[in-house]
């Protein structure tokens, strides 16, 4: 595979299905003015850029998805898009996140409904193991009584685990199916999207304030920022800087840790897929996939544990 094709392959797999909220257009996607002429041009050996310039094109919009008219156009501008853009929405990662959340709810609801059958099934035993694992983790870290912390921890663990688990699917499977259905881009790992991980971390960050206000009050929270670690009014500016940085680093580290690990794992799968011989791909892909199962589970566990630790720290009266 040539260097140009390799860069195009990597760029295509790392590009989200982004909708520009200002006009509903799809970022880095075009709709040829004449689809038949465009296909004929490509069959003649011309490049995509040459064919689009020859037949003409217009911007592809969200309503054009699924019609088979949109084609991916990875220009230099499209490849240099920032990770966080307030004007775009990553439809693929957001849609998969919601879908996996629904799968989690339906799966656990189905297992809960089967508890009246008498003899537990293998699924019920597996779900019960997860419940006990999360409960033991919460009880060992969070010492206060809270009706929220255990369900929250279970939701965080399973949601992140399912998002990470998407990285074990064949790298070309869902993107190729999406292309066949007329969708130019599709990324299958929501936790490799920094917007998703930072959004979840922001939710935990807001809960830190809620737990602090509930357990130590607003004034207690203010004192924890201004009179700690140096308990004297003269050190209030220093304390505010130290504690403010510590507070703000929690959601940033929580979100970026998950994003960095899953992005790196996804990139390795993409690089393995670029190798020339299929048997070399299998020799490297299978061991990495088996090792990646540990990473998938470990990252979900770390996200859950840090969530519990941060909320436990916010509930301390000292």
Rosetta silent file (secondary structure, phi, psi, omega in degrees, C-alpha in Angstrom):
SEQUENCE: XXXXXXXXXXXXXXXXXXXXXXXXXXXXXXXXXXXXXXXXXXXXXXXXXXXXXXXXXXXXXXXXXXXXXXXXXXXXXXXXXXXXXXXXXXXXXXXXXXXXXXXXXXXXXXXXXXXXXXXXXXXXXXXXXXXXXXXXXXXXXXXXXXXXXXXXXXXXXXXXXXXXXXXXXXXXXXXXXXXXXXXXXXXXXXXXXXXXXXXXXXXXXXXXXXXXXXXXXXXXXXXXXXXXXXXXXXXXXXXXXXXXXXXXXXXXXXXXXXXXXXXXXXXXXXXXXXXXXXXXXXXXXXXXXXXXXXXXXXXXXXXXXXXXXXXXXXXXXX
SCORE:     score description
SCORE:     0.000 S_00000001
   1 L     0.000  130.300 -177.991    0.000    0.000    0.000 S_00000001
   2 L   -69.222  164.401 -179.647    1.428    3.376   -1.019 S_00000001
   3 H   -62.934  -38.112  179.625    2.124    6.157    1.463 S_00000001
   4 H   -64.799  -45.521  179.257   -0.746    8.231    0.040 S_00000001
   5 H   -65.742  -35.432  178.181   -3.198    5.348    0.328 S_00000001
   6 H   -64.032  -44.985  178.441   -1.975    4.606    3.855 S_00000001
   7 H   -63.867  -38.782  178.735   -2.547    8.187    4.958 S_00000001
   8 H   -67.012  -39.478  179.452   -5.982    8.176    3.323 S_00000001
   9 H   -64.212  -46.469  179.906   -6.870    4.874    5.041 S_00000001
  10 H   -64.941  -45.187 -179.644   -5.791    6.164    8.471 S_00000001
  11 H   -61.813  -38.011 -179.926   -7.494    9.510    7.948 S_00000001
  12 H   -66.888  -40.172 -177.873  -10.744    7.855    6.897 S_00000001
  13 H   -75.502  -21.730 -179.318  -10.802    5.577    9.960 S_00000001
  14 H   -97.249   -0.538 -178.418  -10.018    8.432   12.335 S_00000001
  15 L   -92.765  132.316  177.913  -12.618   10.811   10.910 S_00000001
  16 L   -84.170  158.994  171.040  -15.954   11.125   12.681 S_00000001
  17 L   -79.322   88.977 -172.273  -19.304   11.497   10.988 S_00000001
  18 E   -98.836  129.320  176.082  -19.454   15.189   11.826 S_00000001
  19 E  -106.923  125.598  175.842  -22.499   17.338   11.195 S_00000001
  20 E   -77.039  115.614 -175.380  -21.997   21.092   11.079 S_00000001
  21 L   -68.548  -15.818 -178.460  -24.789   22.467   13.264 S_00000001
  22 L   -75.333  -35.149 -178.762  -24.771   25.793   11.439 S_00000001
  23 L  -135.516    2.716  178.605  -26.033   24.455    8.107 S_00000001
  24 L    75.549   14.237 -179.026  -26.556   20.688    8.601 S_00000001
  25 E   -85.005  158.777  176.717  -23.720   19.759    6.250 S_00000001
  26 E   -93.171  126.264 -178.140  -21.415   16.758    6.663 S_00000001
  27 E   -67.457  134.484  177.537  -17.815   17.751    7.301 S_00000001
  28 E    58.374   41.503  176.445  -15.351   16.550    4.627 S_00000001
  29 E  -140.862  142.661 -178.233  -18.059   14.984    2.441 S_00000001
  30 E  -130.666  157.674  177.669  -19.281   15.943   -1.030 S_00000001
  31 E  -120.239  108.916 -179.873  -22.202   15.012   -3.284 S_00000001
  32 E   -58.521  142.590  179.956  -21.273   14.702   -7.000 S_00000001
  33 L   -65.580  -32.304  178.782  -23.584   16.614   -9.312 S_00000001
  34 L  -132.693  104.382 -175.997  -23.853   13.550  -11.577 S_00000001
  35 H   -63.875  -40.594 -179.535  -23.363   10.234   -9.797 S_00000001
  36 H   -65.366  -42.860  178.804  -23.187    8.134  -12.959 S_00000001
  37 H   -66.260  -34.937  178.962  -20.605   10.431  -14.550 S_00000001
  38 H   -66.188  -45.333  178.741  -18.591   10.405  -11.332 S_00000001
  39 H   -64.270  -37.678  178.673  -18.520    6.592  -11.182 S_00000001
  40 H   -66.047  -36.793  179.007  -17.559    6.443  -14.858 S_00000001
  41 H   -66.441  -42.468  179.299  -14.732    8.883  -14.219 S_00000001
  42 H   -64.965  -37.549  179.939  -13.402    6.808  -11.332 S_00000001
  43 H   -67.372  -20.896  178.723  -13.539    3.632  -13.432 S_00000001
  44 L   -80.604   -5.744  177.755  -11.348    5.332  -16.024 S_00000001
  45 L   101.587    0.116  179.238   -8.527    5.592  -13.463 S_00000001
  46 L   -75.129  157.298  179.953   -8.832    9.255  -12.548 S_00000001
  47 L   -76.974  164.926 -179.758   -8.436   10.350   -8.941 S_00000001
  48 H   -61.693  -42.549 -179.418  -11.344   11.316   -6.755 S_00000001
  49 H   -62.293  -41.652  179.655  -10.321   14.983   -6.757 S_00000001
  50 H   -65.175  -40.538 -178.743  -10.112   15.041  -10.555 S_00000001
  51 H   -68.919  -39.760  177.892  -13.522   13.399  -10.952 S_00000001
  52 H   -65.029  -39.230  178.511  -15.198   15.773   -8.504 S_00000001
  53 H   -68.053  -31.819 -177.270  -13.686   18.748  -10.303 S_00000001
  54 H   -74.992  -47.381 -175.112  -14.810   17.340  -13.664 S_00000001
  55 H   -91.084  -14.796 -177.391  -18.457   16.531  -12.854 S_00000001
  56 L    84.816  156.463 -178.286  -18.935   19.194  -10.192 S_00000001
  57 E  -157.042  165.686  173.751  -20.152   18.696   -6.620 S_00000001
  58 E  -136.594  168.513 -177.642  -21.957   20.314   -3.726 S_00000001
  59 E   -66.364  135.672  177.584  -21.786   19.975    0.012 S_00000001
  60 E   -80.830  135.719 -179.099  -23.291   16.784    1.407 S_00000001
  61 E  -112.641  168.074 -176.997  -25.969   17.367    4.065 S_00000001
  62 H   -58.870  -35.363 -179.789  -27.386   15.197    6.828 S_00000001
  63 H   -69.494  -14.778  179.893  -30.522   14.511    4.785 S_00000001
  64 H   -86.095  -10.764 -179.257  -28.344   12.998    2.044 S_00000001
  65 L   -64.550  138.106  179.898  -27.047   10.209    4.287 S_00000001
  66 L    89.744   -8.371  179.819  -28.239    6.784    3.218 S_00000001
  67 L   -88.713  -12.698 -178.395  -28.912    7.834   -0.343 S_00000001
  68 L    81.197    9.472 -177.734  -25.504    6.667   -1.602 S_00000001
  69 L   -95.135  -18.979 -176.116  -24.700   10.127   -2.995 S_00000001
  70 E   -86.078  135.283  175.946  -22.185   11.276   -0.352 S_00000001
  71 E  -124.102  147.718 -179.762  -18.497   10.520   -0.814 S_00000001
  72 E   -74.626  133.212  178.316  -15.665   11.089    1.653 S_00000001
  73 L  -128.340   95.093 -178.370  -13.383   13.980    0.782 S_00000001
  74 L   -92.941   82.792  174.800  -10.388   14.046    3.124 S_00000001
  75 L   -79.421  173.596  177.321   -8.706   17.299    2.210 S_00000001
  76 H   -61.977  -35.073  178.401   -5.874   18.750    4.284 S_00000001
  77 H   -66.408  -40.638  179.903   -8.391   21.017    5.962 S_00000001
  78 H   -66.562  -32.146 -179.118  -10.573   18.045    6.865 S_00000001
  79 H   -77.493  -20.675 -177.442   -7.620   16.202    8.360 S_00000001
  80 L  -100.322   16.391  177.067   -6.588   19.144   10.523 S_00000001
  81 L   -61.750  140.831  179.904   -9.972   19.604   12.167 S_00000001
  82 L   -69.992  154.448 -178.730   -9.673   20.181   15.904 S_00000001
  83 L   -65.091  -36.698 -178.453  -10.731   17.423   18.267 S_00000001
  84 L  -116.576  117.225 -179.072  -13.237   19.690   19.997 S_00000001
  85 L  -133.112  117.602 -176.423  -15.368   21.937   17.793 S_00000001
  86 L   -68.648  -12.525 -176.936  -18.464   23.661   19.234 S_00000001
  87 L   -96.510   -4.913 -178.211  -20.036   23.911   15.771 S_00000001
  88 E  -120.690  156.638  178.566  -19.950   20.206   14.917 S_00000001
  89 E  -128.236  124.567  178.318  -21.635   17.119   16.328 S_00000001
  90 E   -82.110   95.833 -172.793  -20.079   13.661   16.076 S_00000001
  91 H   -67.144  -37.517 -176.701  -23.183   11.699   15.152 S_00000001
  92 H   -67.171  -50.152 -178.485  -21.512    8.277   15.093 S_00000001
  93 H   -68.578  -37.993  178.758  -19.925    8.378   18.555 S_00000001
  94 H   -67.487  -43.388  179.725  -22.950   10.069   20.128 S_00000001
  95 H   -64.563  -41.944  178.817  -25.402    7.641   18.522 S_00000001
  96 H   -67.595  -34.819  178.113  -23.360    4.581   19.548 S_00000001
  97 H   -61.671  -46.669  178.550  -23.035    5.928   23.093 S_00000001
  98 H   -65.014  -42.926 -179.110  -26.811    6.199   23.432 S_00000001
  99 H   -61.889  -43.570  179.831  -27.326    2.810   21.770 S_00000001
 100 H   -68.626  -32.892  174.293  -24.865    1.067   24.101 S_00000001
 101 H   -63.639  -39.754  177.551  -26.519    2.720   27.095 S_00000001
 102 H   -66.982  -40.162  177.529  -29.849    1.265   25.969 S_00000001
 103 H   -60.182  -42.821  178.100  -28.224   -2.165   25.497 S_00000001
 104 H   -60.125  -46.209 -178.613  -26.908   -1.991   29.072 S_00000001
 105 H   -65.520  -44.411 -179.250  -30.338   -1.107   30.469 S_00000001
 106 H   -66.631  -39.020 -179.239  -32.180   -3.783   28.471 S_00000001
 107 H   -63.970  -46.732 -178.446  -29.625   -6.464   29.318 S_00000001
 108 H   -73.053  -32.047  176.861  -29.779   -5.835   33.064 S_00000001
 109 H   -67.215  -40.846  178.341  -33.550   -5.417   32.990 S_00000001
 110 H   -63.581  -43.182  179.053  -33.913   -8.754   31.238 S_00000001
 111 H   -65.104  -37.068  179.644  -31.643  -10.444   33.800 S_00000001
 112 H   -67.518  -36.341 -179.807  -33.588   -8.861   36.683 S_00000001
 113 H   -70.142  -23.226 -178.469  -36.898  -10.106   35.300 S_00000001
 114 H   -83.904   -0.968 -177.517  -35.533  -13.666   35.115 S_00000001
 115 H   -69.444  -17.130 -179.235  -34.829  -13.770   38.874 S_00000001
 116 H   -87.237    0.093 -175.798  -38.321  -15.179   39.542 S_00000001
 117 H   -79.556   -8.182  179.011  -37.680  -18.269   37.433 S_00000001
 118 L    98.205  -80.951 -179.349  -36.100  -20.191   40.330 S_00000001
 119 L   -83.538  121.403 -178.630  -32.850  -21.596   38.885 S_00000001
 120 L   -69.279  142.482  177.836  -30.489  -18.753   37.877 S_00000001
 121 L   -85.386  173.222  178.137  -29.201  -18.785   34.329 S_00000001
 122 H   -62.561  -37.534  177.999  -25.612  -18.212   33.278 S_00000001
 123 H   -63.289  -43.005  179.424  -26.501  -14.629   32.353 S_00000001
 124 H   -63.768  -40.809  178.074  -27.990  -14.028   35.804 S_00000001
 125 H   -63.532  -39.973  179.003  -24.896  -15.436   37.483 S_00000001
 126 H   -65.685  -44.232  178.985  -22.670  -13.210   35.349 S_00000001
 127 H   -63.571  -39.969  179.149  -24.762  -10.118   36.123 S_00000001
 128 H   -64.594  -36.568  176.077  -24.740  -10.998   39.824 S_00000001
 129 H   -62.194  -40.643  178.230  -20.944  -11.251   39.735 S_00000001
 130 H   -65.758  -42.855  178.347  -20.778   -7.756   38.276 S_00000001
 131 H   -58.268  -48.553 -177.629  -23.185   -6.456   40.930 S_00000001
 132 H   -66.169  -37.585  178.594  -21.128   -7.950   43.756 S_00000001
 133 H   -62.689  -47.352  179.619  -17.873   -6.712   42.244 S_00000001
 134 H   -66.213  -41.282 -179.443  -19.150   -3.139   41.977 S_00000001
 135 H   -62.931  -42.950  178.492  -20.759   -3.286   45.426 S_00000001
 136 H   -64.533  -38.972  179.199  -17.533   -4.497   47.068 S_00000001
 137 H   -65.285  -43.578 -179.534  -15.550   -1.773   45.302 S_00000001
 138 H   -65.435  -46.310 -177.248  -17.965    0.944   46.409 S_00000001
 139 H   -65.620  -26.490  179.595  -18.159   -0.262   50.031 S_00000001
 140 H   -81.010  -16.918 -177.108  -14.359   -0.369   50.311 S_00000001
 141 H  -112.692  -47.569 -174.520  -13.929    3.234   49.127 S_00000001
 142 L   -94.123  111.061 -173.053  -17.115    5.194   49.840 S_00000001
 143 L   -91.623  -14.133  178.304  -17.786    5.164   53.600 S_00000001
 144 L   -86.350  168.612  174.494  -20.945    7.283   53.696 S_00000001
 145 L   -91.189  128.494 -179.915  -24.475    6.166   52.937 S_00000001
 146 L  -152.157  132.589  178.282  -25.705    7.186   49.503 S_00000001
 147 L   -82.176   -6.710 -175.066  -28.478    5.843   47.298 S_00000001
 148 L   -99.937  -34.598 -166.256  -26.739    7.207   44.197 S_00000001
 149 H   -64.573  -40.633 -178.572  -23.142    6.056   44.369 S_00000001
 150 H   -69.442  -49.517  175.551  -23.669    2.299   43.744 S_00000001
 151 H   -60.893  -37.092  178.247  -26.041    2.647   40.734 S_00000001
 152 H   -63.288  -44.386 -179.080  -23.812    5.398   39.369 S_00000001
 153 H   -63.813  -41.875  178.087  -20.706    3.214   39.688 S_00000001
 154 H   -63.070  -43.723  179.590  -22.433    0.270   37.990 S_00000001
 155 H   -63.331  -45.237  179.965  -23.638    2.500   35.157 S_00000001
 156 H   -61.417  -46.522 -177.122  -20.206    4.076   34.669 S_00000001
 157 H   -62.832  -49.893 -176.221  -18.428    0.710   34.658 S_00000001
 158 H   -70.625  -37.587 -179.046  -20.788   -1.033   32.238 S_00000001
 159 H   -65.477  -48.553  179.236  -21.232    1.956   29.946 S_00000001
 160 H   -65.497  -38.839  179.814  -17.496    2.571   29.569 S_00000001
 161 H   -61.766  -44.986 -179.980  -16.858   -1.176   29.242 S_00000001
 162 H   -66.086  -38.589  177.180  -19.360   -1.525   26.381 S_00000001
 163 H   -64.387  -43.423  178.375  -17.944    1.538   24.610 S_00000001
 164 H   -65.392  -34.299 -176.315  -14.411    0.165   24.945 S_00000001
 165 H   -63.421  -23.696  178.626  -15.560   -3.272   23.799 S_00000001
 166 H   -62.973  -19.454  179.982  -16.408   -1.862   20.361 S_00000001
 167 H   -70.690  -15.183 -179.165  -12.667   -1.650   19.735 S_00000001
 168 H   -87.373   -7.459  174.505  -12.540   -5.454   19.468 S_00000001
 169 L   -70.217  151.254  175.245  -14.744   -5.520   16.370 S_00000001
 170 L   -52.813  133.591 -168.560  -12.914   -5.929   13.027 S_00000001
 171 L   -60.417  -29.200 -176.706  -11.588   -2.494   12.141 S_00000001
 172 L  -100.546   -4.237 -171.476  -13.226   -2.401    8.685 S_00000001
 173 H   -63.501  -65.518 -176.664  -16.522   -4.138    9.479 S_00000001
 174 H   -69.264  -39.178  176.189  -18.860   -1.319   10.529 S_00000001
 175 H   -59.748  -38.705  179.011  -17.173    1.430    8.452 S_00000001
 176 H   -69.397  -39.438  176.310  -17.558   -0.677    5.297 S_00000001
 177 H   -62.997  -39.315  178.199  -21.194   -1.463    6.122 S_00000001
 178 H   -64.887  -40.046  178.463  -21.795    2.249    6.686 S_00000001
 179 H   -63.579  -40.398  178.056  -20.205    3.084    3.330 S_00000001
 180 H   -64.802  -27.498  179.801  -22.447    0.542    1.609 S_00000001
 181 L   -90.137    3.948  177.026  -25.443    2.233    3.255 S_00000001
 182 L    90.560   18.807  177.614  -24.384    5.668    1.972 S_00000001
 183 L  -108.115  118.115 -171.312  -22.647    6.974    5.104 S_00000001
 184 L   -70.324  -31.478 -178.185  -19.141    8.272    4.250 S_00000001
 185 L  -132.644  149.990  174.559  -17.613    8.004    7.756 S_00000001
 186 L  -164.213  113.948  174.825  -18.247    5.887   10.820 S_00000001
 187 L  -101.569  137.704 -167.462  -16.052    5.444   13.897 S_00000001
 188 L  -104.403    0.013 -177.577  -17.009    2.550   16.130 S_00000001
 189 L  -116.450   95.861 -178.560  -15.257    3.375   19.435 S_00000001
 190 H   -60.882  -33.297 -178.881  -17.117    6.149   21.301 S_00000001
 191 H   -74.386   -6.483  171.585  -14.514    6.240   24.089 S_00000001
 192 H   -88.864    5.312  175.515  -11.873    7.163   21.482 S_00000001
 193 L  -102.713  115.403 -176.461  -13.785   10.438   21.035 S_00000001
 194 H   -62.708  -24.960  176.927  -12.478   13.026   23.489 S_00000001
 195 H   -64.801  -39.132  179.617  -15.855   14.780   23.394 S_00000001
 196 H   -70.222  -48.272 -176.630  -17.543   11.695   24.874 S_00000001
 197 H   -65.947  -40.542  178.985  -14.939   11.030   27.569 S_00000001
 198 H   -71.405  -29.669  176.064  -14.737   14.667   28.666 S_00000001
 199 H   -65.681  -44.069  176.731  -18.543   14.888   28.719 S_00000001
 200 H   -63.949  -41.464  178.148  -18.705   11.920   31.093 S_00000001
 201 H   -64.601  -34.828  177.146  -15.900   13.428   33.180 S_00000001
 202 H   -66.193  -36.804  175.441  -17.799   16.728   33.303 S_00000001
 203 H   -61.165  -43.068  176.289  -20.831   14.872   34.666 S_00000001
 204 H   -65.050  -38.374  179.097  -18.655   13.449   37.457 S_00000001
 205 H   -60.779  -42.191  177.646  -17.211   16.933   38.028 S_00000001
 206 H   -66.835  -34.803  177.090  -20.694   18.380   38.562 S_00000001
 207 H   -67.277  -29.384  175.913  -21.493   15.537   40.979 S_00000001
 208 H   -59.520  -43.945  177.540  -18.415   16.519   42.996 S_00000001
 209 H   -64.136  -43.443 -177.916  -20.052   19.898   43.634 S_00000001
 210 H   -62.587  -44.433  179.328  -23.387   18.246   44.450 S_00000001
 211 H   -67.539  -37.707  179.470  -21.842   15.840   46.975 S_00000001
 212 H   -65.596  -47.032 -179.178  -19.745   18.617   48.521 S_00000001
 213 H   -63.915  -35.357 -177.959  -22.704   20.979   48.948 S_00000001
 214 H   -71.661  -39.129 -171.719  -24.831   18.170   50.387 S_00000001
 215 H   -95.702  -33.707 -178.651  -22.311   16.899   52.947 S_00000001
 216 H  -120.956   -3.445  178.302  -20.258   19.942   53.959 S_00000001
 217 H    80.282  167.330 -178.425  -22.396   22.829   52.679 S_00000001
 218 H   -65.784  -44.814 -179.488  -21.487   25.696   50.400 S_00000001
 219 H   -65.474  -37.984  176.803  -19.399   27.470   53.048 S_00000001
 220 H   -62.694  -38.006  177.651  -17.602   24.238   53.876 S_00000001
 221 H   -66.904  -41.575  178.078  -16.763   23.792   50.194 S_00000001
 222 H   -62.886  -41.725  178.955  -15.477   27.375   49.964 S_00000001
 223 H   -64.652  -34.820  179.262  -13.343   26.831   53.071 S_00000001
 224 H   -66.049  -23.577  178.347  -11.894   23.653   51.578 S_00000001
 225 H   -90.324  -27.349 -172.632  -10.653   25.748   48.652 S_00000001
 226 H  -106.561  -24.439 -176.308   -9.428   28.768   50.602 S_00000001
 227 L  -117.518   25.415  178.174   -8.208   27.433   53.990 S_00000001
 228 L  -142.093  132.329    8.595   -6.519   24.233   52.884 S_00000001
 229 L   -85.677  -12.868 -177.923   -3.697   23.174   53.097 S_00000001
 230 L   -99.246  111.351 -173.858   -2.607   26.342   54.958 S_00000001
 231 L   -85.474   68.105  176.831   -5.213   27.232   57.557 S_00000001
 232 L  -154.304  141.033 -175.412   -4.626   31.003   57.668 S_00000001
 233 H   -61.042  -27.133 -177.994   -6.378   33.860   55.935 S_00000001
 234 H   -67.730  -21.158 -177.300   -3.075   35.220   54.583 S_00000001
 235 H  -100.164   13.909 -178.727   -2.636   32.088   52.442 S_00000001
 236 H   -57.436  -45.785  178.569   -6.083   32.235   50.832 S_00000001
 237 H   -61.337  -40.865  179.750   -4.721   33.157   47.341 S_00000001
 238 H   -66.267  -44.853  179.480   -2.119   30.372   47.506 S_00000001
 239 H   -61.590  -40.300 -178.316   -4.664   27.833   48.751 S_00000001
 240 H   -64.293  -38.468  178.802   -7.133   28.842   46.058 S_00000001
 241 H   -68.080  -47.142 -177.587   -4.556   28.285   43.321 S_00000001
 242 H   -64.068  -49.120 -178.003   -3.406   24.933   44.701 S_00000001
 243 H   -72.432  -32.633  177.924   -6.880   23.554   45.393 S_00000001
 244 H   -64.642  -43.507  177.166   -8.340   25.063   42.203 S_00000001
 245 H   -63.735  -42.482  178.443   -5.738   23.312   40.056 S_00000001
 246 H   -61.939  -40.438 -179.629   -6.322   20.064   41.959 S_00000001
 247 H   -68.027  -44.750 -177.377  -10.087   20.359   41.479 S_00000001
 248 H   -71.992  -25.270 -179.136   -9.925   21.158   37.767 S_00000001
 249 H   -72.186  -19.674 -177.464   -7.396   18.403   37.095 S_00000001
 250 H   -64.285  -54.538  179.203   -9.881   15.721   38.175 S_00000001
 251 H   -68.003  -32.460 -179.434  -12.250   15.843   35.174 S_00000001
 252 H   -66.000  -48.558  179.603   -9.389   16.527   32.756 S_00000001
 253 H   -65.994  -37.301 -179.339   -7.351   13.530   33.918 S_00000001
 254 H   -63.300  -45.033 -178.148  -10.462   11.345   34.130 S_00000001
 255 H   -76.152  -42.653 -175.728  -11.519   12.088   30.557 S_00000001
 256 H   -73.575  -29.735  177.925   -8.112   12.233   28.879 S_00000001
 257 H   -62.685  -47.983  179.299   -6.851    9.005   30.466 S_00000001
 258 H   -64.865  -45.451 -179.474   -9.699    6.997   28.961 S_00000001
 259 H   -60.503  -46.799 -176.763   -9.484    8.805   25.628 S_00000001
 260 H   -62.307  -43.297 -178.929   -5.711    8.381   25.320 S_00000001
 261 H   -67.206  -43.703 -177.640   -5.707    4.654   26.025 S_00000001
 262 H   -73.731  -34.014  176.795   -8.600    3.839   23.701 S_00000001
 263 H   -64.944  -41.691  179.391   -7.311    6.104   20.924 S_00000001
 264 H   -65.472  -41.360  178.155   -3.913    4.393   21.087 S_00000001
 265 H   -63.321  -41.908  178.190   -5.523    0.938   20.997 S_00000001
 266 H   -63.714  -40.248 -179.390   -7.639    1.902   17.995 S_00000001
 267 H   -64.580  -37.615  179.120   -4.597    3.307   16.197 S_00000001
 268 H   -65.337  -40.885  176.265   -2.648    0.074   16.680 S_00000001
 269 H   -60.973  -39.861  179.230   -5.500   -1.935   15.138 S_00000001
 270 H   -65.588  -43.124 -179.428   -5.495    0.457   12.164 S_00000001
 271 H   -66.050  -36.797  176.792   -1.716    0.171   11.700 S_00000001
 272 H   -64.281  -38.201  179.764   -1.917   -3.642   11.845 S_00000001
 273 H   -66.452  -18.149  179.500   -4.598   -3.553    9.137 S_00000001
 274 L   -82.908  -10.545 -179.033   -2.150   -1.643    6.904 S_00000001
 275 L   -64.731  148.328 -169.063    0.361   -4.507    6.860 S_00000001
 276 L   -71.918  -36.955 -173.128    0.700   -6.109    3.394 S_00000001
 277 L  -104.443  136.769 -175.723    0.117   -9.823    4.120 S_00000001
 278 H   -65.116  -34.405 -177.786   -3.068  -11.129    5.740 S_00000001
 279 H   -71.471  -29.831  174.398   -1.278  -13.790    7.792 S_00000001
 280 H   -67.662  -39.497  177.051    1.024  -11.149    9.304 S_00000001
 281 H   -59.604  -43.482 -179.720   -2.074   -9.174   10.245 S_00000001
 282 H   -67.416  -39.944 -179.767   -3.528  -12.223   12.013 S_00000001
 283 H   -60.232  -36.889 -179.519   -0.257  -13.016   13.804 S_00000001
 284 H   -90.575  -33.202 -173.126   -0.205   -9.517   15.282 S_00000001
 285 H   -70.667  -43.723 -176.401   -3.939   -8.844   15.500 S_00000001
 286 H   -64.799  -49.334  177.508   -4.983  -11.834   17.613 S_00000001
 287 H   -61.712  -38.946  179.995   -2.435  -11.341   20.439 S_00000001
 288 H   -67.535  -37.571  178.138   -3.124   -7.614   20.515 S_00000001
 289 H   -64.810  -41.562  177.966   -6.883   -8.220   20.627 S_00000001
 290 H   -64.076  -41.522  177.069   -6.467  -10.676   23.523 S_00000001
 291 H   -68.182  -33.262 -177.598   -4.288   -8.188   25.384 S_00000001
 292 H   -69.384  -23.529  174.928   -6.709   -5.401   24.539 S_00000001
 293 H   -59.367  -39.638  176.400   -9.480   -7.259   26.386 S_00000001
 294 H   -64.476  -41.672 -179.775   -7.517   -6.500   29.560 S_00000001
 295 H   -65.143  -43.280  179.707   -7.171   -2.845   28.588 S_00000001
 296 H   -56.910  -47.452 -178.777  -10.886   -2.555   27.813 S_00000001
 297 H   -71.691  -41.996 -177.323  -11.840   -3.913   31.235 S_00000001
 298 H   -64.019  -40.982 -179.731   -9.090   -2.112   33.135 S_00000001
 299 H   -66.925  -36.809  175.280   -9.969    1.303   31.725 S_00000001
 300 H   -65.196  -41.138  178.700  -13.635    0.853   32.661 S_00000001
 301 H   -64.302  -44.178 -179.771  -12.573   -0.196   36.166 S_00000001
 302 H   -63.076  -42.487  179.202  -10.214    2.775   36.550 S_00000001
 303 H   -61.572  -42.218  179.592  -12.899    5.229   35.419 S_00000001
 304 H   -66.089  -46.332 -177.666  -15.335    3.746   37.949 S_00000001
 305 H   -63.246  -43.644  178.963  -12.817    3.719   40.814 S_00000001
 306 H   -64.707  -35.907  175.947  -11.719    7.304   40.198 S_00000001
 307 H   -60.999  -46.436  179.488  -15.365    8.374   40.097 S_00000001
 308 H   -64.075  -43.271 -178.913  -15.953    6.746   43.490 S_00000001
 309 H   -62.803  -45.581 -179.211  -12.739    8.205   44.935 S_00000001
 310 H   -63.606  -41.814  179.526  -13.518   11.749   43.768 S_00000001
 311 H   -71.611  -30.954  175.140  -17.059   11.605   45.143 S_00000001
 312 H   -67.569  -42.490  176.794  -15.760   10.098   48.393 S_00000001
 313 H   -63.215  -36.362  179.268  -13.268   12.947   48.740 S_00000001
 314 H   -70.541  -19.372 -177.916  -16.063   15.441   48.085 S_00000001
 315 L   -93.897   -4.901 -179.981  -18.101   13.883   50.911 S_00000001
 316 L   -74.276  139.627 -177.341  -15.393   14.206   53.569 S_00000001
 317 L   -81.442  -22.422 -178.660  -16.079   16.759   56.277 S_00000001
 318 L   -69.645    0.000    0.000  -12.423   17.581   56.900 S_00000001
